Amino acid sequence: MNKVILLGEPKSTSHIYKMTCRGRFASMYMSSDGRTIKKSYLKQVSEQWQQEKILEPVSINIDLYFGTKRQCDIDNFHKLSLDALTGTVWEDDSQIQKMIVEKHYDKENPRIEIVINKLI
């Protein structure tokens, strides 16, 4: 079993990515806040992951620890964290074959915990 912990309040995809319209075509871009969070996640992953990159299919368990008890959909909070593990923990997040996501509350220590298991 392998685990990565990303510190800080989990952010939704809609908080990280923004839309703009150029002419008749809409395009999506990462907000400056999103770029800051991604940079932090990449640094945290590189500091924690001291193993070889996983090349096999994986299953993951994601535990989202929010600092507030606000209502939110848990399906919008893991894109950036999984992207941060790509290239260091695994080759590509398409290797994920199974994913379990759970929501928790921890006012003192909001974070994302990701447990990675190789599938055999």
VOBA-1610 file (N, C-alpha, C; in pm, whole numbers, padded with zeros to 5 digits, always signed):
BEGIN
Met+00084-00119+00000Met+00000+00000+00000Met+00088+00124+00000Asn+00050+00220-00079Asn+00122+00346-00090Asn+00024+00461-00065Lys+00070+00566+00001Lys-00018+00677+00036Lys+00051+00810+00009Val-00030+00905-00044Val+00015+01041-00064Val-00086+01132+00005Ile-00036+01230+00080Ile-00123+01324+00150Ile-00096+01464+00094Leu-00201+01528+00045Leu-00191+01664-00009Leu-00259+01759+00089Leu-00181+01846+00148Leu-00233+01936+00250Leu-00307+02055+00191Gly-00406+02102+00265Gly-00485+02217+00222Gly-00628+02178+00193Glu-00714+02278+00191Glu-00857+02257+00163Glu-00876+02202+00021Pro-00945+02088+00006Pro-00973+02038-00129Pro-01053+02142-00209Lys-01015+02160-00334Lys-01081+02257-00422Lys-01151+02184-00535Ser-01267+02233-00572Ser-01343+02171-00679Ser-01288+02210-00815Thr-01322+02130-00915Thr-01279+02158-01052Thr-01328+02296-01096Ser-01449+02333-01057Ser-01503+02463-01098Ser-01427+02579-01032His-01360+02553-00919His-01279+02656-00854His-01144+02673-00924Ile-01097+02566-00983Ile-00963+02564-01042Ile-00964+02605-01189Tyr-01067+02563-01262Tyr-01075+02594-01404Tyr-01182+02699-01432Lys-01155+02789-01523Lys-01248+02895-01561Lys-01274+02888-01711Met-01385+02946-01752Met-01421+02950-01895Met-01410+03092-01947Thr-01372+03104-02072Thr-01371+03233-02139Thr-01425+03212-02280Cys-01475+03317-02338Cys-01529+03308-02472Cys-01446+03397-02563Arg-01390+03339-02666Arg-01312+03412-02765Arg-01383+03398-02898Gly-01449+03503-02937Gly-01530+03493-03058Gly-01650+03405-03031Arg-01668+03305-03113Arg-01782+03214-03096Arg-01745+03086-03021Phe-01620+03075-02978Phe-01575+02952-02916Phe-01536+02973-02771Ala-01591+02889-02685Ala-01555+02891-02544Ala-01431+02807-02522Ser-01347+02850-02430Ser-01229+02771-02395Ser-01211+02773-02245Met-01148+02668-02195Met-01126+02653-02053Met-00979+02679-02023Tyr-00952+02742-01908Tyr-00814+02766-01866Tyr-00805+02749-01715Met-00683+02724-01667Met-00661+02709-01524Met-00643+02847-01462Ser-00715+02873-01354Ser-00706+03001-01285Ser-00569+03014-01216Ser-00533+03134-01176Ser-00405+03154-01106Ser-00406+03079-00973Asp-00521+03075-00906Asp-00534+02997-00783Asp-00512+02849-00812Gly-00567+02802-00923Gly-00548+02663-00964Gly-00402+02630-00991Arg-00332+02721-01058Arg-00189+02700-01086Arg-00108+02694-00957Thr-00142+02778-00860Thr-00074+02778-00730Thr-00096+02646-00657Ile-00220+02599-00657Ile-00252+02472-00590Ile-00181+02357-00660Lys-00182+02355-00792Lys-00116+02247-00867Lys+00033+02244-00837Lys+00096+02360-00832Lys+00240+02369-00801Lys+00266+02313-00661Ser+00180+02347-00566Ser+00194+02296-00429Ser+00178+02145-00426Tyr+00077+02093-00495Tyr+00054+01948-00499Tyr+00173+01876-00562Leu+00225+01928-00672Leu+00340+01866-00738Leu+00460+01858-00644Lys+00484+01965-00569Lys+00594+01969-00472Lys+00571+01866-00362Gln+00449+01860-00309Gln+00419+01765-00203Gln+00434+01620-00250Val+00389+01591-00370Val+00401+01455-00424Val+00548+01419-00441Ser+00628+01507-00499Ser+00770+01476-00522Ser+00846+01457-00390Glu+00802+01526-00285Glu+00867+01509-00154Glu+00828+01377-00087Gln+00707+01328-00115Gln+00659+01206-00049Gln+00687+01078-00126Trp+00684+01082-00258Trp+00694+00961-00338Trp+00840+00932-00369Gln+00895+00830-00302Gln+01035+00795-00319Gln+01053+00662-00393Gln+00948+00615-00455Gln+00950+00486-00523Gln+00954+00506-00674Glu+00968+00394-00744Glu+00960+00396-00888Glu+00817+00430-00931Lys+00805+00486-01048Lys+00674+00514-01105Lys+00601+00383-01131Ile+00472+00378-01097Ile+00391+00258-01118Ile+00350+00252-01265Leu+00372+00136-01327Leu+00337+00118-01468Leu+00216+00027-01486Glu+00175-00043-01379Glu+00061-00134-01385Glu-00069-00059-01355Pro-00183-00123-01385Pro-00312-00065-01345Pro-00320-00052-01193Val-00394+00047-01145Val-00406+00073-01002Val-00551+00092-00960Ser-00574+00072-00830Ser-00698+00114-00767Ser-00659+00218-00664Ile-00745+00316-00643Ile-00713+00421-00547Ile-00832+00448-00455Asn-00800+00488-00334Asn-00899+00535-00239Asn-00863+00680-00208Ile-00960+00770-00226Ile-00938+00912-00200Ile-01025+00952-00081Asp-00961+01007+00021Asp-01033+01061+00136Asp-01015+01211+00135Leu-01126+01283+00118Leu-01127+01428+00116Leu-01163+01476+00256Tyr-01074+01552+00317Tyr-01098+01607+00451Tyr-01118+01757+00436Phe-01243+01802+00453Phe-01278+01943+00439Phe-01268+02014+00573Gly-01233+02141+00569Gly-01224+02222+00690Gly-01358+02277+00735Thr-01458+02269+00649Thr-01593+02314+00683Thr-01693+02204+00648Lys-01811+02213+00705Lys-01914+02111+00680Lys-02011+02156+00572Arg-01963+02227+00473Arg-02049+02275+00366Arg-02094+02161+00275Gln-02204+02182+00207Gln-02255+02084+00112Gln-02171+02091-00016Cys-02132+01976-00067Cys-02057+01973-00193Cys-02067+01834-00255Asp-02051+01829-00385Asp-02047+01703-00458Asp-01905+01650-00455Ile-01884+01529-00409Ile-01748+01478-00397Ile-01685+01442-00532Asp-01762+01438-00638Asp-01705+01399-00768Asp-01628+01513-00835Asn-01627+01632-00780Asn-01558+01745-00842Asn-01426+01782-00775Phe-01374+01700-00686Phe-01262+01742-00603Phe-01132+01664-00622His-01123+01577-00719His-01002+01497-00729His-00925+01512-00860Lys-00973+01587-00955Lys-00904+01599-01084Lys-00762+01654-01069Leu-00748+01765-01000Leu-00616+01827-00987Leu-00520+01740-00907Ser-00570+01675-00803Ser-00483+01590-00723Ser-00434+01470-00804Leu-00521+01411-00886Leu-00479+01298-00969Leu-00381+01343-01077Asp-00404+01460-01134Asp-00310+01515-01232Asp-00173+01537-01170Ala-00169+01576-01041Ala-00042+01601-00974Ala+00037+01472-00952Leu-00030+01359-00945Leu+00039+01231-00928Leu+00090+01174-01061Thr+00035+01223-01172Thr+00075+01175-01304Thr+00220+01215-01333Gly+00296+01117-01376Gly+00436+01140-01409Gly+00531+01111-01293Thr+00478+01106-01170Thr+00561+01075-01052Thr+00518+00943-00990Val+00390+00930-00959Val+00338+00809-00897Val+00304+00705-01004Trp+00238+00750-01109Trp+00204+00663-01222Trp+00234+00734-01352Glu+00237+00658-01459Glu+00266+00714-01591Glu+00152+00805-01638Asp+00028+00756-01621Asp-00089+00831-01667Asp-00208+00791-01581Asp-00297+00887-01552Asp-00410+00852-01467Asp-00512+00761-01536Ser-00489+00729-01662Ser-00574+00628-01729Ser-00546+00488-01672Gln-00440+00473-01593Gln-00409+00346-01528Gln-00506+00316-01414Ile-00581+00414-01371Ile-00675+00394-01260Ile-00793+00311-01310Gln-00809+00194-01249Gln-00918+00103-01287Gln-01032+00107-01188Lys-01004+00149-01066Lys-01105+00154-00961Lys-01074+00272-00870Met-01180+00345-00831Met-01160+00462-00746Met-01276+00471-00646Ile-01240+00485-00520Ile-01338+00506-00414Ile-01308+00643-00352Val-01411+00728-00345Val-01394+00863-00292Val-01486+00879-00171Glu-01430+00928-00060Glu-01508+00951+00061Glu-01485+01093+00112Lys-01587+01148+00174Lys-01583+01285+00226Lys-01581+01280+00379His-01490+01361+00438His-01476+01370+00583His-01465+01517+00623Tyr-01463+01541+00753Tyr-01449+01675+00807Tyr-01333+01678+00907Asp-01240+01771+00888Asp-01129+01791+00981Asp-01093+01940+00979Lys-01154+02015+01069Lys-01137+02160+01074Lys-00991+02200+01091Glu-00917+02123+01167Glu-00778+02158+01199Glu-00678+02121+01089Asn-00714+02022+01005Asn-00617+01972+00908Asn-00685+01928+00778Pro-00740+02024+00699Pro-00800+01984+00572Pro-00692+01929+00478Arg-00730+01824+00401Arg-00630+01757+00317Arg-00698+01658+00225Ile-00617+01600+00137Ile-00660+01490+00052Ile-00562+01376+00075Glu-00614+01260+00110Glu-00531+01142+00127Glu-00563+01045+00014Ile-00460+00999-00055Ile-00480+00908-00168Ile-00397+00781-00141Val-00467+00670-00134Val-00402+00539-00116Val-00400+00471-00252Ile-00284+00428-00294Ile-00265+00368-00427Ile-00229+00221-00411Asn-00301+00135-00481Asn-00270-00009-00481Asn-00256-00057-00624Lys-00147-00131-00648Lys-00129-00193-00778Lys-00230-00307-00794Leu-00285-00318-00913Leu-00373-00430-00943Leu-00292-00538-01012Ile-00312-00659-00970Ile-00234-00770-01027Ile-00324-00853-01117
//
